[in-house]
């Protein structure tokens, strides 16, 4: 949930100037995530550690009189630990976001709560300042290749005059959108990350 001071004109202008100089942190770590399904498929992705992002964000935002503050609180009603990330400007204006971290019961296992808190801090901060710190697992811009149409004895593509290429149909809407892959194989992800 996003919250802010009554006016945000000054902080918005300062943040816009800061964003011109912000860069995405280097994705120097690799994570492997197992799905909860029966097959326990794994996905790996590269991500930037919180410390790298904090170094970049603090250095750039402080030049525009913006401070970052991240605090936790216990929400007894919802039964969760919450994280509030605040960008505070010297003018007194501020922008904040609240993220759930974990169930209160996770405080009994500090290492799990700590991992969830680091994850939430990274996502909340990077989202609020407009940088990316991880690979896109959804890869919405990847187009699934369509299988070639069967060929006839003459070598021409069936149902295609003159054996033309098999372009996907634009369908009723004429949008030209093609089906998108649900998941990305690790090798394909690595190729995209390198390019």
Residue pairs with C-beta under 8 A, 6 or more apart in sequence:
1 97
1 98
2 95
2 96
2 97
3 95
3 96
3 97
3 98
4 93
4 94
4 95
4 96
5 11
5 92
5 93
5 94
5 95
7 93
8 93
8 94
8 95
9 93
10 89
10 91
10 93
11 66
11 87
11 89
11 91
11 93
11 94
11 95
14 64
14 65
14 66
14 89
15 61
15 64
15 66
15 87
15 95
15 129
17 64
18 60
18 61
18 63
18 64
18 66
18 129
19 129
19 130
21 60
21 63
22 56
22 57
22 60
22 129
22 130
22 131
23 56
23 131
24 48
24 131
24 132
24 133
25 48
25 49
25 52
25 53
25 55
25 56
25 131
25 133
26 48
26 52
27 46
27 47
27 48
27 133
27 134
27 135
27 193
28 46
28 48
28 49
28 52
29 46
29 47
29 48
29 49
30 44
30 45
30 46
30 47
31 44
31 45
31 46
31 47
32 42
32 43
32 44
33 42
33 43
33 44
33 45
34 40
34 41
34 42
35 41
35 42
35 43
41 183
42 186
43 137
43 183
43 184
43 186
43 189
44 186
44 189
45 134
45 135
45 137
45 189
46 134
46 135
46 193
47 122
47 133
47 134
47 135
48 122
48 133
48 134
49 122
50 118
50 121
50 122
50 125
52 133
53 122
53 125
53 126
53 131
53 133
54 68
54 125
56 131
57 68
57 125
57 129
57 131
58 68
61 67
61 68
61 87
61 129
65 89
65 90
65 91
66 87
66 88
66 89
66 90
67 87
67 88
68 85
68 86
68 87
68 88
68 125
68 129
69 85
69 86
69 88
70 83
70 84
70 85
70 86
70 121
70 124
70 125
71 83
71 84
71 86
72 81
72 82
72 83
72 84
72 101
72 117
73 81
73 82
73 84
74 81
74 82
74 104
75 81
75 82
76 104
78 100
79 103
79 104
79 105
80 100
80 101
80 102
80 103
80 104
81 100
81 101
81 102
81 103
81 104
81 106
81 107
81 113
81 116
81 117
82 98
82 99
82 100
82 101
83 98
83 99
83 100
83 101
83 117
83 120
83 121
83 124
84 96
84 97
84 98
85 96
85 97
85 98
85 99
85 121
85 124
85 125
85 128
86 94
86 95
86 96
87 94
87 95
87 96
87 128
87 129
88 94
95 128
97 124
97 127
97 128
99 120
99 123
99 124
100 120
101 113
101 116
101 117
101 120
102 112
102 113
102 116
102 117
106 112
106 113
106 116
107 113
122 133
123 133
126 132
126 133
135 189
135 192
135 193
137 183
137 184
137 189
139 180
139 181
139 184
139 189
139 192
140 180
142 180
142 181
142 184
142 188
142 192
143 178
143 179
143 180
144 178
144 179
144 180
144 181
146 166
146 168
146 178
148 157
148 166
149 157
149 158
149 159
149 160
149 166
150 157
150 158
151 157
151 158
151 163
152 158
155 163
156 162
156 163
157 163
157 164
157 165
157 166
160 166
168 178
168 179
170 176
184 192
